[in-house]
Amino acid sequence: QIFLHSMSEGTLLCAETAARIPKEIKGLVLAAVLTDMKAAMKFMMTDGVFEQHRGHWDANRDGTITTAEFDADPRGIRKLMTSGIELARFDRTGDGVYTVEDARMNGQPLVNAVDTQNMVVLGGWLKAVAMVDTPDGWLADHLKHSSTETFLSQLDMPVGFFQGEADALTPASEVRALE
């Protein structure tokens, strides 16, 4: 019996593989599920980056980052950043508190680039954040790829999802909708 296990982007490819050869595959185990490349990228550019920042600076875990928390920098992240960056760089509303709404405003130009498939902007973003080099054409190809739901809807086999709320790359809300 063959069970496929994958994480992140692999979950999309795993579901596609199972849909192509369903008689050979007995079940799927999917973690950090990428339901749709466009939705995942938009999440990474907004709520996901804020989730990462919360892990760095939200000392009291209230979902906001104050100037005091940012300045305290308990994990030493600011030492790794370009010097002189203050909370105001992230606090788009200027109210002295960095929130997910600020992160969404900050990420809006990138979200627009996803919507318009601006490969120049997206390629620059990907080069800055990806941990590996991506081949030419990879991103354009992935933005055209069918969603995980497209493939899972064709299957009649056990599928296990493993997803955390604090995942900064794939939104748990998308997995709940997929379930």
ABEGO torsion letter per residue (X at the ends): XBBBBBBEAAAAAAAAAAAABAAABAEBBBBGBBABAAAAAAAAABAAAAAAAAAAABAAGAGBBBAAAAAAGAAGAAAABBBGBBAAAABAAGAGBBBAAAAAAAAAAAAAAAAAGBAAAAAAAAAAABABBBBBGAAAAAAABBBAAAAAAABBBBBBBBBBAABAABBAAAAAAAX
